[in-house]
Amino acid sequence: MSFIKEFKEFAMKGNVMDLAVGVIIGGAFGKIVTSLVDNILMPIVGLFTGGRNFNDTFVQLDKSKGIVETLADAKAKGVAVFAYGAFIQSVIDFLIIAFCIFLLVKFMNKLTKKKEEAPAPAELSTQEKLLTEIRDELKKSR
């Protein structure tokens, strides 16, 4: 089998295509969650921290290049900073994404469980089995 044919066969398998769709949707979902955190949750947190941009909170480690006011200035000047606000925001992003995925998996498991709980046909008693056999034999003889 040629390399190209083997690769095409691999790439067109259902699992690979499902994975590709999942990665694309996951990327878009990540952007939605980041927007939720940046534009809705963190401004509320900012109200409790005196109106500061939480993503812009940092501790300046290197003061030899002067004191910087914002994280953007620190990055532009190459000043070493401990940007704990950005890290905490990333943790919040992760927790929200993990919680949403948990809810989605829980919902899917609930749907799957309902399918599995479909009532199994009741076991026929000996009398019912005999009557069924008699009925089937009568149908054959007609």
C-alpha positions in Angstrom: 0.0 0.0 0.0 1.4 3.4 -0.9 2.2 6.0 1.7 -0.4 8.5 0.3 -3.1 5.9 0.1 -2.4 4.8 3.6 -2.4 8.4 4.9 -5.7 9.1 3.1 -7.3 6.0 4.6 -6.1 7.1 8.1 -7.3 10.7 7.7 -10.7 9.7 6.5 -11.5 7.4 9.4 -14.5 8.6 11.4 -12.6 9.0 14.6 -10.0 11.3 13.1 -12.7 13.5 11.5 -14.6 13.6 14.8 -11.4 14.7 16.6 -10.8 17.4 14.1 -14.3 18.8 14.5 -13.9 18.6 18.3 -10.7 20.5 18.2 -12.2 23.3 16.0 -15.3 23.6 18.2 -13.1 23.5 21.3 -11.0 26.4 20.0 -14.2 28.4 19.4 -15.6 27.5 22.8 -12.3 28.6 24.4 -12.7 32.0 22.7 -16.2 32.3 24.1 -15.1 31.5 27.6 -12.2 33.9 27.4 -14.6 36.6 26.3 -16.9 35.8 29.1 -14.1 36.0 31.7 -12.5 39.1 30.2 -15.6 41.1 29.4 -18.1 40.0 32.1 -16.6 38.3 35.1 -13.3 40.2 35.5 -14.9 43.7 35.4 -17.1 42.6 38.3 -14.0 41.4 40.1 -12.5 44.7 39.2 -15.3 46.5 41.1 -14.3 44.7 44.2 -10.6 45.5 43.7 -11.1 49.2 43.3 -11.6 49.3 39.6 -8.2 47.9 38.7 -7.9 45.8 35.6 -7.3 42.4 37.2 -5.3 41.2 34.2 -3.0 44.1 34.7 -2.0 43.3 38.3 1.7 42.5 38.7 4.7 42.9 41.0 7.7 44.6 39.4 10.8 42.5 40.1 13.4 44.6 38.3 13.4 48.3 39.2 16.6 49.2 37.4 14.8 50.3 34.3 12.4 52.6 36.2 9.0 52.0 37.7 6.3 50.9 35.3 2.6 51.5 35.7 1.1 48.9 33.4 1.9 45.4 32.3 2.1 46.5 28.7 4.7 49.1 29.6 6.7 46.5 31.5 6.7 44.1 28.5 7.6 46.9 26.2 10.6 48.0 28.3 11.6 44.4 29.0 11.1 44.8 32.8 10.9 41.5 34.8 7.5 41.3 36.4 5.5 38.7 38.4 2.2 38.9 36.5 -0.1 37.1 38.9 -3.3 38.7 37.6 -2.9 37.2 34.2 -2.2 33.8 35.7 -5.3 34.0 38.0 -7.4 35.0 35.0 -6.1 31.9 33.0 -7.0 29.7 36.0 -10.5 31.2 36.0 -10.7 30.5 32.3 -9.7 26.9 32.8 -12.1 26.4 35.7 -15.0 27.7 33.6 -14.1 25.6 30.6 -13.7 22.5 32.8 -17.1 23.1 34.5 -18.8 23.6 31.1 -17.3 20.4 29.8 -18.3 18.6 33.0 -21.9 19.7 32.5 -21.8 18.6 28.9 -20.5 15.2 29.7 -23.0 14.8 32.6 -25.8 15.7 30.2 -24.5 13.2 27.6 -24.2 10.5 30.2 -27.8 11.2 31.3 -29.0 10.8 27.7 -27.0 7.5 27.3 -28.3 6.2 30.6 -31.9 6.8 29.5 -31.3 4.7 26.4 -29.8 1.9 28.5 -32.7 2.0 31.0 -35.2 1.1 28.3 -37.3 -1.7 29.8 -36.2 -5.1 28.7 -39.0 -7.4 27.5 -40.3 -9.4 30.4 -39.3 -13.1 30.5 -42.2 -15.3 29.4 -43.5 -17.8 31.9 -43.6 -21.5 30.9 -47.3 -21.4 30.2 -46.8 -18.3 27.9 -43.9 -20.1 26.1 -46.1 -23.1 25.4 -49.0 -21.0 24.2 -46.7 -19.1 21.9 -45.3 -22.4 20.4 -48.9 -23.6 19.9 -49.9 -20.4 18.2 -46.8 -20.6 15.9 -47.6 -24.2 15.0 -51.2 -23.3 14.2 -50.0 -20.5 11.9 -47.7 -23.0 10.1 -50.5 -25.5 9.6 -52.9 -23.1 7.9 
